[in-house]
Amino acid sequence: MLHFCDGVSIDTSGPLRLLHLHDGWYVVGGGLLMPANDLSHAEFLLREQILFSRLRAKKQKELDDSPG
């Protein structure tokens, strides 16, 4: 949970998702809080982070399954 001096608190746990606050759009989840320029940029960042997450999981599975 992130707490800001303006009284805003953001729970960064859980799945990746979009969040709209008074100061703009964010991608939040998985321990991340990423600001975006606008909704289109936020959607792009969300897709990018989901892709990276899938690639990390695939690579980890390959490492776990490799002999030795």
PDB file of N, CA, C, O and CB in Angstrom:
ATOM      1  N   MET A   1       0.852  -1.169   0.000  1.00  0.00           N
ATOM      2  CA  MET A   1       0.000   0.000   0.000  1.00  0.00           C
ATOM      3  C   MET A   1       0.900   1.236   0.000  1.00  0.00           C
ATOM      4  O   MET A   1       1.795   1.370   0.835  1.00  0.00           O
ATOM      5  CB  MET A   1      -0.971  -0.004   1.227  1.00  0.00           C
ATOM      6  N   LEU A   2       0.650   2.119  -0.937  1.00  0.00           N
ATOM      7  CA  LEU A   2       1.384   3.380  -1.001  1.00  0.00           C
ATOM      8  C   LEU A   2       0.509   4.497  -0.457  1.00  0.00           C
ATOM      9  O   LEU A   2      -0.673   4.589  -0.787  1.00  0.00           O
ATOM     10  CB  LEU A   2       1.832   3.692  -2.452  1.00  0.00           C
ATOM     11  N   HIS A   3       1.099   5.348   0.382  1.00  0.00           N
ATOM     12  CA  HIS A   3       0.384   6.478   0.962  1.00  0.00           C
ATOM     13  C   HIS A   3       1.091   7.758   0.537  1.00  0.00           C
ATOM     14  O   HIS A   3       2.306   7.881   0.688  1.00  0.00           O
ATOM     15  CB  HIS A   3       0.308   6.367   2.521  1.00  0.00           C
ATOM     16  N   PHE A   4       0.336   8.700   0.009  1.00  0.00           N
ATOM     17  CA  PHE A   4       0.897   9.962  -0.445  1.00  0.00           C
ATOM     18  C   PHE A   4       0.472  11.094   0.473  1.00  0.00           C
ATOM     19  O   PHE A   4      -0.538  10.995   1.170  1.00  0.00           O
ATOM     20  CB  PHE A   4       0.471  10.255  -1.882  1.00  0.00           C
ATOM     21  N   CYS A   5       1.241  12.159   0.469  1.00  0.00           N
ATOM     22  CA  CYS A   5       0.987  13.277   1.384  1.00  0.00           C
ATOM     23  C   CYS A   5      -0.321  14.013   1.091  1.00  0.00           C
ATOM     24  O   CYS A   5      -0.799  14.764   1.941  1.00  0.00           O
ATOM     25  CB  CYS A   5       2.134  14.256   1.318  1.00  0.00           C
ATOM     26  N   ASP A   6      -0.904  13.817  -0.076  1.00  0.00           N
ATOM     27  CA  ASP A   6      -2.189  14.454  -0.389  1.00  0.00           C
ATOM     28  C   ASP A   6      -3.380  13.632   0.107  1.00  0.00           C
ATOM     29  O   ASP A   6      -4.533  13.966  -0.167  1.00  0.00           O
ATOM     30  CB  ASP A   6      -2.308  14.672  -1.891  1.00  0.00           C
ATOM     31  N   GLY A   7      -3.084  12.544   0.845  1.00  0.00           N
ATOM     32  CA  GLY A   7      -4.139  11.718   1.412  1.00  0.00           C
ATOM     33  C   GLY A   7      -4.540  10.536   0.561  1.00  0.00           C
ATOM     34  O   GLY A   7      -5.357   9.722   0.991  1.00  0.00           O
ATOM     35  N   VAL A   8      -3.991  10.416  -0.635  1.00  0.00           N
ATOM     36  CA  VAL A   8      -4.312   9.297  -1.526  1.00  0.00           C
ATOM     37  C   VAL A   8      -3.507   8.070  -1.100  1.00  0.00           C
ATOM     38  O   VAL A   8      -2.304   8.157  -0.851  1.00  0.00           O
ATOM     39  CB  VAL A   8      -4.016   9.662  -3.018  1.00  0.00           C
ATOM     40  N   SER A   9      -4.186   6.931  -1.021  1.00  0.00           N
ATOM     41  CA  SER A   9      -3.534   5.648  -0.759  1.00  0.00           C
ATOM     42  C   SER A   9      -3.879   4.712  -1.898  1.00  0.00           C
ATOM     43  O   SER A   9      -5.025   4.658  -2.346  1.00  0.00           O
ATOM     44  CB  SER A   9      -3.971   5.046   0.621  1.00  0.00           C
ATOM     45  N   ILE A  10      -2.876   3.968  -2.368  1.00  0.00           N
ATOM     46  CA  ILE A  10      -3.068   3.064  -3.498  1.00  0.00           C
ATOM     47  C   ILE A  10      -2.549   1.686  -3.122  1.00  0.00           C
ATOM     48  O   ILE A  10      -1.397   1.525  -2.721  1.00  0.00           O
ATOM     49  CB  ILE A  10      -2.351   3.595  -4.770  1.00  0.00           C
ATOM     50  N   ASP A  11      -3.415   0.704  -3.257  1.00  0.00           N
ATOM     51  CA  ASP A  11      -3.053  -0.691  -3.007  1.00  0.00           C
ATOM     52  C   ASP A  11      -2.462  -1.252  -4.294  1.00  0.00           C
ATOM     53  O   ASP A  11      -3.177  -1.423  -5.282  1.00  0.00           O
ATOM     54  CB  ASP A  11      -4.295  -1.537  -2.531  1.00  0.00           C
ATOM     55  N   THR A  12      -1.178  -1.536  -4.290  1.00  0.00           N
ATOM     56  CA  THR A  12      -0.498  -2.028  -5.488  1.00  0.00           C
ATOM     57  C   THR A  12      -0.513  -3.555  -5.588  1.00  0.00           C
ATOM     58  O   THR A  12       0.059  -4.120  -6.520  1.00  0.00           O
ATOM     59  CB  THR A  12       0.935  -1.531  -5.506  1.00  0.00           C
ATOM     60  N   SER A  13      -1.160  -4.220  -4.637  1.00  0.00           N
ATOM     61  CA  SER A  13      -1.232  -5.679  -4.716  1.00  0.00           C
ATOM     62  C   SER A  13      -2.322  -6.071  -5.713  1.00  0.00           C
ATOM     63  O   SER A  13      -3.078  -5.230  -6.198  1.00  0.00           O
ATOM     64  CB  SER A  13      -1.513  -6.304  -3.313  1.00  0.00           C
ATOM     65  N   GLY A  14      -2.379  -7.339  -5.998  1.00  0.00           N
ATOM     66  CA  GLY A  14      -3.414  -7.842  -6.904  1.00  0.00           C
ATOM     67  C   GLY A  14      -2.993  -7.785  -8.352  1.00  0.00           C
ATOM     68  O   GLY A  14      -1.850  -7.458  -8.669  1.00  0.00           O
ATOM     69  N   PRO A  15      -3.929  -8.107  -9.229  1.00  0.00           N
ATOM     70  CA  PRO A  15      -3.615  -8.158 -10.666  1.00  0.00           C
ATOM     71  C   PRO A  15      -3.390  -6.757 -11.238  1.00  0.00           C
ATOM     72  O   PRO A  15      -3.830  -5.757 -10.669  1.00  0.00           O
ATOM     73  CB  PRO A  15      -4.748  -8.861 -11.436  1.00  0.00           C
ATOM     74  N   LEU A  16      -2.706  -6.712 -12.358  1.00  0.00           N
ATOM     75  CA  LEU A  16      -2.507  -5.444 -13.051  1.00  0.00           C
ATOM     76  C   LEU A  16      -3.845  -4.890 -13.510  1.00  0.00           C
ATOM     77  O   LEU A  16      -4.713  -5.623 -13.985  1.00  0.00           O
ATOM     78  CB  LEU A  16      -1.556  -5.617 -14.250  1.00  0.00           C
ATOM     79  N   ARG A  17      -3.995  -3.577 -13.359  1.00  0.00           N
ATOM     80  CA  ARG A  17      -5.254  -2.934 -13.718  1.00  0.00           C
ATOM     81  C   ARG A  17      -5.012  -1.444 -13.951  1.00  0.00           C
ATOM     82  O   ARG A  17      -3.963  -0.905 -13.600  1.00  0.00           O
ATOM     83  CB  ARG A  17      -6.324  -3.152 -12.614  1.00  0.00           C
ATOM     84  N   LEU A  18      -6.005  -0.797 -14.549  1.00  0.00           N
ATOM     85  CA  LEU A  18      -5.942   0.640 -14.782  1.00  0.00           C
ATOM     86  C   LEU A  18      -6.603   1.366 -13.623  1.00  0.00           C
ATOM     87  O   LEU A  18      -7.581   0.887 -13.049  1.00  0.00           O
ATOM     88  CB  LEU A  18      -6.617   1.016 -16.122  1.00  0.00           C
ATOM     89  N   LEU A  19      -6.060   2.523 -13.289  1.00  0.00           N
ATOM     90  CA  LEU A  19      -6.609   3.337 -12.217  1.00  0.00           C
ATOM     91  C   LEU A  19      -6.611   4.787 -12.667  1.00  0.00           C
ATOM     92  O   LEU A  19      -5.596   5.308 -13.129  1.00  0.00           O
ATOM     93  CB  LEU A  19      -5.799   3.161 -10.902  1.00  0.00           C
ATOM     94  N   HIS A  20      -7.763   5.434 -12.527  1.00  0.00           N
ATOM     95  CA  HIS A  20      -7.862   6.850 -12.881  1.00  0.00           C
ATOM     96  C   HIS A  20      -8.030   7.661 -11.600  1.00  0.00           C
ATOM     97  O   HIS A  20      -8.981   7.458 -10.847  1.00  0.00           O
ATOM     98  CB  HIS A  20      -9.052   7.108 -13.865  1.00  0.00           C
ATOM     99  N   LEU A  21      -7.099   8.579 -11.362  1.00  0.00           N
ATOM    100  CA  LEU A  21      -7.152   9.464 -10.214  1.00  0.00           C
ATOM    101  C   LEU A  21      -7.273  10.903 -10.694  1.00  0.00           C
ATOM    102  O   LEU A  21      -7.244  11.166 -11.896  1.00  0.00           O
ATOM    103  CB  LEU A  21      -5.907   9.285  -9.321  1.00  0.00           C
ATOM    104  N   HIS A  22      -7.409  11.830  -9.759  1.00  0.00           N
ATOM    105  CA  HIS A  22      -7.582  13.237 -10.120  1.00  0.00           C
ATOM    106  C   HIS A  22      -6.413  13.786 -10.935  1.00  0.00           C
ATOM    107  O   HIS A  22      -6.579  14.746 -11.688  1.00  0.00           O
ATOM    108  CB  HIS A  22      -7.759  14.066  -8.870  1.00  0.00           C
ATOM    109  N   ASP A  23      -5.242  13.186 -10.789  1.00  0.00           N
ATOM    110  CA  ASP A  23      -4.061  13.693 -11.499  1.00  0.00           C
ATOM    111  C   ASP A  23      -3.676  12.866 -12.722  1.00  0.00           C
ATOM    112  O   ASP A  23      -2.631  13.119 -13.322  1.00  0.00           O
ATOM    113  CB  ASP A  23      -2.895  13.747 -10.557  1.00  0.00           C
ATOM    114  N   GLY A  24      -4.495  11.880 -13.110  1.00  0.00           N
ATOM    115  CA  GLY A  24      -4.204  11.133 -14.326  1.00  0.00           C
ATOM    116  C   GLY A  24      -4.429   9.645 -14.202  1.00  0.00           C
ATOM    117  O   GLY A  24      -5.023   9.153 -13.243  1.00  0.00           O
ATOM    118  N   TRP A  25      -3.929   8.942 -15.211  1.00  0.00           N
ATOM    119  CA  TRP A  25      -4.083   7.487 -15.323  1.00  0.00           C
ATOM    120  C   TRP A  25      -2.835   6.775 -14.827  1.00  0.00           C
ATOM    121  O   TRP A  25      -1.717   7.277 -14.948  1.00  0.00           O
ATOM    122  CB  TRP A  25      -4.378   7.083 -16.777  1.00  0.00           C
ATOM    123  N   TYR A  26      -3.057   5.583 -14.262  1.00  0.00           N
ATOM    124  CA  TYR A  26      -1.971   4.743 -13.750  1.00  0.00           C
ATOM    125  C   TYR A  26      -2.239   3.286 -14.099  1.00  0.00           C
ATOM    126  O   TYR A  26      -3.386   2.873 -14.273  1.00  0.00           O
ATOM    127  CB  TYR A  26      -1.815   4.914 -12.217  1.00  0.00           C
ATOM    128  N   VAL A  27      -1.153   2.513 -14.196  1.00  0.00           N
ATOM    129  CA  VAL A  27      -1.236   1.056 -14.216  1.00  0.00           C
ATOM    130  C   VAL A  27      -0.773   0.623 -12.839  1.00  0.00           C
ATOM    131  O   VAL A  27       0.304   1.010 -12.387  1.00  0.00           O
ATOM    132  CB  VAL A  27      -0.359   0.403 -15.385  1.00  0.00           C
ATOM    133  N   VAL A  28      -1.582  -0.175 -12.177  1.00  0.00           N
ATOM    134  CA  VAL A  28      -1.293  -0.587 -10.805  1.00  0.00           C
ATOM    135  C   VAL A  28      -1.535  -2.077 -10.660  1.00  0.00           C
ATOM    136  O   VAL A  28      -2.423  -2.642 -11.297  1.00  0.00           O
ATOM    137  CB  VAL A  28      -2.155   0.203  -9.796  1.00  0.00           C
ATOM    138  N   GLY A  29      -0.733  -2.703  -9.812  1.00  0.00           N
ATOM    139  CA  GLY A  29      -0.885  -4.133  -9.529  1.00  0.00           C
ATOM    140  C   GLY A  29       0.447  -4.839  -9.539  1.00  0.00           C
ATOM    141  O   GLY A  29       1.411  -4.353 -10.131  1.00  0.00           O
ATOM    142  N   GLY A  30       0.505  -5.966  -8.898  1.00  0.00           N
ATOM    143  CA  GLY A  30       1.742  -6.733  -8.840  1.00  0.00           C
ATOM    144  C   GLY A  30       2.885  -5.960  -8.189  1.00  0.00           C
ATOM    145  O   GLY A  30       4.054  -6.187  -8.499  1.00  0.00           O
ATOM    146  N   GLY A  31       2.535  -5.041  -7.278  1.00  0.00           N
ATOM    147  CA  GLY A  31       3.552  -4.232  -6.604  1.00  0.00           C
ATOM    148  C   GLY A  31       3.999  -3.022  -7.399  1.00  0.00           C
ATOM    149  O   GLY A  31       4.903  -2.304  -6.973  1.00  0.00           O
ATOM    150  N   LEU A  32       3.382  -2.781  -8.548  1.00  0.00           N
ATOM    151  CA  LEU A  32       3.776  -1.666  -9.413  1.00  0.00           C
ATOM    152  C   LEU A  32       2.778  -0.518  -9.355  1.00  0.00           C
ATOM    153  O   LEU A  32       1.587  -0.721  -9.120  1.00  0.00           O
ATOM    154  CB  LEU A  32       3.923  -2.143 -10.847  1.00  0.00           C
ATOM    155  N   LEU A  33       3.283   0.683  -9.573  1.00  0.00           N
ATOM    156  CA  LEU A  33       2.460   1.861  -9.813  1.00  0.00           C
ATOM    157  C   LEU A  33       3.174   2.653 -10.900  1.00  0.00           C
ATOM    158  O   LEU A  33       4.239   3.227 -10.675  1.00  0.00           O
ATOM    159  CB  LEU A  33       2.242   2.724  -8.492  1.00  0.00           C
ATOM    160  N   MET A  34       2.566   2.671 -12.082  1.00  0.00           N
ATOM    161  CA  MET A  34       3.189   3.315 -13.233  1.00  0.00           C
ATOM    162  C   MET A  34       2.289   4.437 -13.752  1.00  0.00           C
ATOM    163  O   MET A  34       1.150   4.177 -14.139  1.00  0.00           O
ATOM    164  CB  MET A  34       3.471   2.283 -14.352  1.00  0.00           C
ATOM    165  N   PRO A  35       2.781   5.685 -13.767  1.00  0.00           N
ATOM    166  CA  PRO A  35       1.972   6.770 -14.322  1.00  0.00           C
ATOM    167  C   PRO A  35       1.934   6.699 -15.843  1.00  0.00           C
ATOM    168  O   PRO A  35       2.874   6.227 -16.483  1.00  0.00           O
ATOM    169  CB  PRO A  35       2.516   8.129 -13.873  1.00  0.00           C
ATOM    170  N   ALA A  36       0.839   7.173 -16.401  1.00  0.00           N
ATOM    171  CA  ALA A  36       0.682   7.198 -17.858  1.00  0.00           C
ATOM    172  C   ALA A  36       0.273   8.601 -18.289  1.00  0.00           C
ATOM    173  O   ALA A  36      -0.285   9.366 -17.502  1.00  0.00           O
ATOM    174  CB  ALA A  36      -0.371   6.145 -18.330  1.00  0.00           C
ATOM    175  N   ASN A  37       0.555   8.928 -19.539  1.00  0.00           N
ATOM    176  CA  ASN A  37       0.220  10.249 -20.076  1.00  0.00           C
ATOM    177  C   ASN A  37      -1.274  10.439 -20.257  1.00  0.00           C
ATOM    178  O   ASN A  37      -1.790  11.542 -20.075  1.00  0.00           O
ATOM    179  CB  ASN A  37       0.918  10.465 -21.397  1.00  0.00           C
ATOM    180  N   ASP A  38      -1.981   9.355 -20.620  1.00  0.00           N
ATOM    181  CA  ASP A  38      -3.416   9.403 -20.878  1.00  0.00           C
ATOM    182  C   ASP A  38      -3.935   7.969 -20.902  1.00  0.00           C
ATOM    183  O   ASP A  38      -3.171   7.028 -20.685  1.00  0.00           O
ATOM    184  CB  ASP A  38      -3.735  10.147 -22.227  1.00  0.00           C
ATOM    185  N   LEU A  39      -5.230   7.800 -21.164  1.00  0.00           N
ATOM    186  CA  LEU A  39      -5.822   6.466 -21.158  1.00  0.00           C
ATOM    187  C   LEU A  39      -5.176   5.553 -22.190  1.00  0.00           C
ATOM    188  O   LEU A  39      -4.907   4.388 -21.899  1.00  0.00           O
ATOM    189  CB  LEU A  39      -7.313   6.557 -21.415  1.00  0.00           C
ATOM    190  N   SER A  40      -4.924   6.061 -23.383  1.00  0.00           N
ATOM    191  CA  SER A  40      -4.308   5.250 -24.432  1.00  0.00           C
ATOM    192  C   SER A  40      -2.932   4.742 -24.000  1.00  0.00           C
ATOM    193  O   SER A  40      -2.596   3.578 -24.219  1.00  0.00           O
ATOM    194  CB  SER A  40      -4.187   6.061 -25.729  1.00  0.00           C
ATOM    195  N   HIS A  41      -2.155   5.607 -23.397  1.00  0.00           N
ATOM    196  CA  HIS A  41      -0.822   5.224 -22.913  1.00  0.00           C
ATOM    197  C   HIS A  41      -0.942   4.205 -21.774  1.00  0.00           C
ATOM    198  O   HIS A  41      -0.164   3.254 -21.705  1.00  0.00           O
ATOM    199  CB  HIS A  41      -0.033   6.475 -22.435  1.00  0.00           C
ATOM    200  N   ALA A  42      -1.919   4.407 -20.883  1.00  0.00           N
ATOM    201  CA  ALA A  42      -2.133   3.466 -19.782  1.00  0.00           C
ATOM    202  C   ALA A  42      -2.485   2.078 -20.313  1.00  0.00           C
ATOM    203  O   ALA A  42      -1.986   1.072 -19.807  1.00  0.00           O
ATOM    204  CB  ALA A  42      -3.246   3.974 -18.850  1.00  0.00           C
ATOM    205  N   GLU A  43      -3.345   2.023 -21.332  1.00  0.00           N
ATOM    206  CA  GLU A  43      -3.715   0.738 -21.930  1.00  0.00           C
ATOM    207  C   GLU A  43      -2.506   0.068 -22.568  1.00  0.00           C
ATOM    208  O   GLU A  43      -2.341  -1.147 -22.468  1.00  0.00           O
ATOM    209  CB  GLU A  43      -4.825   0.929 -22.974  1.00  0.00           C
ATOM    210  N   PHE A  44      -1.660   0.858 -23.225  1.00  0.00           N
ATOM    211  CA  PHE A  44      -0.436   0.321 -23.817  1.00  0.00           C
ATOM    212  C   PHE A  44       0.477  -0.250 -22.731  1.00  0.00           C
ATOM    213  O   PHE A  44       0.987  -1.362 -22.867  1.00  0.00           O
ATOM    214  CB  PHE A  44       0.303   1.415 -24.619  1.00  0.00           C
ATOM    215  N   LEU A  45       0.683   0.518 -21.649  1.00  0.00           N
ATOM    216  CA  LEU A  45       1.543   0.048 -20.561  1.00  0.00           C
ATOM    217  C   LEU A  45       0.996  -1.222 -19.918  1.00  0.00           C
ATOM    218  O   LEU A  45       1.757  -2.122 -19.566  1.00  0.00           O
ATOM    219  CB  LEU A  45       1.698   1.137 -19.504  1.00  0.00           C
ATOM    220  N   LEU A  46      -0.316  -1.291 -19.768  1.00  0.00           N
ATOM    221  CA  LEU A  46      -0.942  -2.483 -19.193  1.00  0.00           C
ATOM    222  C   LEU A  46      -0.672  -3.703 -20.064  1.00  0.00           C
ATOM    223  O   LEU A  46      -0.252  -4.746 -19.563  1.00  0.00           O
ATOM    224  CB  LEU A  46      -2.457  -2.274 -19.026  1.00  0.00           C
ATOM    225  N   ARG A  47      -0.912  -3.576 -21.367  1.00  0.00           N
ATOM    226  CA  ARG A  47      -0.646  -4.708 -22.286  1.00  0.00           C
ATOM    227  C   ARG A  47       0.830  -5.097 -22.240  1.00  0.00           C
ATOM    228  O   ARG A  47       1.160  -6.282 -22.231  1.00  0.00           O
ATOM    229  CB  ARG A  47      -1.055  -4.344 -23.745  1.00  0.00           C
ATOM    230  N   GLU A  48       1.708  -4.111 -22.210  1.00  0.00           N
ATOM    231  CA  GLU A  48       3.145  -4.375 -22.165  1.00  0.00           C
ATOM    232  C   GLU A  48       3.527  -5.131 -20.889  1.00  0.00           C
ATOM    233  O   GLU A  48       4.287  -6.097 -20.950  1.00  0.00           O
ATOM    234  CB  GLU A  48       3.931  -3.057 -22.256  1.00  0.00           C
ATOM    235  N   GLN A  49       3.016  -4.708 -19.755  1.00  0.00           N
ATOM    236  CA  GLN A  49       3.337  -5.368 -18.494  1.00  0.00           C
ATOM    237  C   GLN A  49       2.779  -6.780 -18.435  1.00  0.00           C
ATOM    238  O   GLN A  49       3.420  -7.679 -17.890  1.00  0.00           O
ATOM    239  CB  GLN A  49       2.806  -4.558 -17.331  1.00  0.00           C
ATOM    240  N   ILE A  50       1.597  -6.982 -18.989  1.00  0.00           N
ATOM    241  CA  ILE A  50       1.026  -8.336 -19.043  1.00  0.00           C
ATOM    242  C   ILE A  50       1.901  -9.237 -19.905  1.00  0.00           C
ATOM    243  O   ILE A  50       2.167 -10.380 -19.535  1.00  0.00           O
ATOM    244  CB  ILE A  50      -0.423  -8.305 -19.597  1.00  0.00           C
ATOM    245  N   LEU A  51       2.347  -8.736 -21.042  1.00  0.00           N
ATOM    246  CA  LEU A  51       3.233  -9.501 -21.912  1.00  0.00           C
ATOM    247  C   LEU A  51       4.540  -9.838 -21.203  1.00  0.00           C
ATOM    248  O   LEU A  51       4.987 -10.984 -21.245  1.00  0.00           O
ATOM    249  CB  LEU A  51       3.516  -8.725 -23.198  1.00  0.00           C
ATOM    250  N   PHE A  52       5.157  -8.851 -20.553  1.00  0.00           N
ATOM    251  CA  PHE A  52       6.406  -9.091 -19.820  1.00  0.00           C
ATOM    252  C   PHE A  52       6.204 -10.140 -18.727  1.00  0.00           C
ATOM    253  O   PHE A  52       7.062 -10.997 -18.514  1.00  0.00           O
ATOM    254  CB  PHE A  52       6.930  -7.779 -19.204  1.00  0.00           C
ATOM    255  N   SER A  53       5.072 -10.066 -18.040  1.00  0.00           N
ATOM    256  CA  SER A  53       4.783 -11.017 -16.975  1.00  0.00           C
ATOM    257  C   SER A  53       4.682 -12.438 -17.531  1.00  0.00           C
ATOM    258  O   SER A  53       5.203 -13.382 -16.938  1.00  0.00           O
ATOM    259  CB  SER A  53       3.483 -10.633 -16.252  1.00  0.00           C
ATOM    260  N   ARG A  54       4.010 -12.583 -18.671  1.00  0.00           N
ATOM    261  CA  ARG A  54       3.896 -13.899 -19.306  1.00  0.00           C
ATOM    262  C   ARG A  54       5.255 -14.424 -19.752  1.00  0.00           C
ATOM    263  O   ARG A  54       5.554 -15.608 -19.593  1.00  0.00           O
ATOM    264  CB  ARG A  54       2.950 -13.831 -20.504  1.00  0.00           C
ATOM    265  N   LEU A  55       6.073 -13.539 -20.308  1.00  0.00           N
ATOM    266  CA  LEU A  55       7.409 -13.961 -20.745  1.00  0.00           C
ATOM    267  C   LEU A  55       8.280 -14.379 -19.565  1.00  0.00           C
ATOM    268  O   LEU A  55       9.017 -15.360 -19.658  1.00  0.00           O
ATOM    269  CB  LEU A  55       8.095 -12.834 -21.519  1.00  0.00           C
ATOM    270  N   ARG A  56       8.200 -13.633 -18.439  1.00  0.00           N
ATOM    271  CA  ARG A  56       8.957 -14.004 -17.240  1.00  0.00           C
ATOM    272  C   ARG A  56       8.522 -15.364 -16.730  1.00  0.00           C
ATOM    273  O   ARG A  56       9.358 -16.188 -16.360  1.00  0.00           O
ATOM    274  CB  ARG A  56       8.783 -12.951 -16.140  1.00  0.00           C
ATOM    275  N   ALA A  57       7.207 -15.607 -16.707  1.00  0.00           N
ATOM    276  CA  ALA A  57       6.691 -16.886 -16.227  1.00  0.00           C
ATOM    277  C   ALA A  57       7.145 -18.027 -17.128  1.00  0.00           C
ATOM    278  O   ALA A  57       7.515 -19.096 -16.644  1.00  0.00           O
ATOM    279  CB  ALA A  57       5.162 -16.852 -16.147  1.00  0.00           C
ATOM    280  N   LYS A  58       7.116 -17.800 -18.440  1.00  0.00           N
ATOM    281  CA  LYS A  58       7.561 -18.828 -19.383  1.00  0.00           C
ATOM    282  C   LYS A  58       9.039 -19.137 -19.194  1.00  0.00           C
ATOM    283  O   LYS A  58       9.435 -20.302 -19.184  1.00  0.00           O
ATOM    284  CB  LYS A  58       7.297 -18.384 -20.827  1.00  0.00           C
ATOM    285  N   LYS A  59       9.857 -18.100 -19.046  1.00  0.00           N
ATOM    286  CA  LYS A  59      11.294 -18.293 -18.858  1.00  0.00           C
ATOM    287  C   LYS A  59      11.564 -19.017 -17.543  1.00  0.00           C
ATOM    288  O   LYS A  59      12.413 -19.906 -17.490  1.00  0.00           O
ATOM    289  CB  LYS A  59      12.033 -16.940 -18.888  1.00  0.00           C
ATOM    290  N   GLN A  60      10.849 -18.644 -16.481  1.00  0.00           N
ATOM    291  CA  GLN A  60      11.040 -19.312 -15.196  1.00  0.00           C
ATOM    292  C   GLN A  60      10.670 -20.778 -15.292  1.00  0.00           C
ATOM    293  O   GLN A  60      11.356 -21.624 -14.718  1.00  0.00           O
ATOM    294  CB  GLN A  60      10.214 -18.632 -14.105  1.00  0.00           C
ATOM    295  N   LYS A  61       9.597 -21.100 -16.007  1.00  0.00           N
ATOM    296  CA  LYS A  61       9.201 -22.498 -16.184  1.00  0.00           C
ATOM    297  C   LYS A  61      10.283 -23.264 -16.938  1.00  0.00           C
ATOM    298  O   LYS A  61      10.601 -24.401 -16.589  1.00  0.00           O
ATOM    299  CB  LYS A  61       7.856 -22.593 -16.936  1.00  0.00           C
ATOM    300  N   GLU A  62      10.850 -22.638 -17.978  1.00  0.00           N
ATOM    301  CA  GLU A  62      11.932 -23.295 -18.720  1.00  0.00           C
ATOM    302  C   GLU A  62      13.120 -23.565 -17.809  1.00  0.00           C
ATOM    303  O   GLU A  62      13.717 -24.640 -17.868  1.00  0.00           O
ATOM    304  CB  GLU A  62      12.371 -22.435 -19.919  1.00  0.00           C
ATOM    305  N   LEU A  63      13.462 -22.605 -16.975  1.00  0.00           N
ATOM    306  CA  LEU A  63      14.587 -22.805 -16.046  1.00  0.00           C
ATOM    307  C   LEU A  63      14.284 -23.886 -15.016  1.00  0.00           C
ATOM    308  O   LEU A  63      15.149 -24.696 -14.685  1.00  0.00           O
ATOM    309  CB  LEU A  63      14.925 -21.495 -15.330  1.00  0.00           C
ATOM    310  N   ASP A  64      13.054 -23.896 -14.512  1.00  0.00           N
ATOM    311  CA  ASP A  64      12.665 -24.899 -13.525  1.00  0.00           C
ATOM    312  C   ASP A  64      12.644 -26.295 -14.116  1.00  0.00           C
ATOM    313  O   ASP A  64      12.957 -27.264 -13.424  1.00  0.00           O
ATOM    314  CB  ASP A  64      11.307 -24.567 -12.950  1.00  0.00           C
ATOM    315  N   ASP A  65      12.279 -26.415 -15.390  1.00  0.00           N
ATOM    316  CA  ASP A  65      12.157 -27.717 -16.041  1.00  0.00           C
ATOM    317  C   ASP A  65      13.478 -28.227 -16.615  1.00  0.00           C
ATOM    318  O   ASP A  65      13.576 -29.396 -16.987  1.00  0.00           O
ATOM    319  CB  ASP A  65      11.130 -27.639 -17.139  1.00  0.00           C
ATOM    320  N   SER A  66      14.488 -27.370 -16.690  1.00  0.00           N
ATOM    321  CA  SER A  66      15.749 -27.796 -17.306  1.00  0.00           C
ATOM    322  C   SER A  66      16.509 -28.721 -16.364  1.00  0.00           C
ATOM    323  O   SER A  66      16.492 -28.538 -15.147  1.00  0.00           O
ATOM    324  CB  SER A  66      16.619 -26.573 -17.673  1.00  0.00           C
ATOM    325  N   PRO A  67      17.179 -29.722 -16.945  1.00  0.00           N
ATOM    326  CA  PRO A  67      17.960 -30.652 -16.126  1.00  0.00           C
ATOM    327  C   PRO A  67      19.213 -29.993 -15.576  1.00  0.00           C
ATOM    328  O   PRO A  67      19.799 -29.122 -16.218  1.00  0.00           O
ATOM    329  CB  PRO A  67      18.338 -31.884 -16.937  1.00  0.00           C
ATOM    330  N   GLY A  68      19.608 -30.401 -14.420  1.00  0.00           N
ATOM    331  CA  GLY A  68      20.878 -29.948 -13.878  1.00  0.00           C
ATOM    332  C   GLY A  68      20.736 -28.970 -12.844  1.00  0.00           C
ATOM    333  O   GLY A  68      21.734 -28.500 -12.297  1.00  0.00           O
TER     334      GLY A  68
END
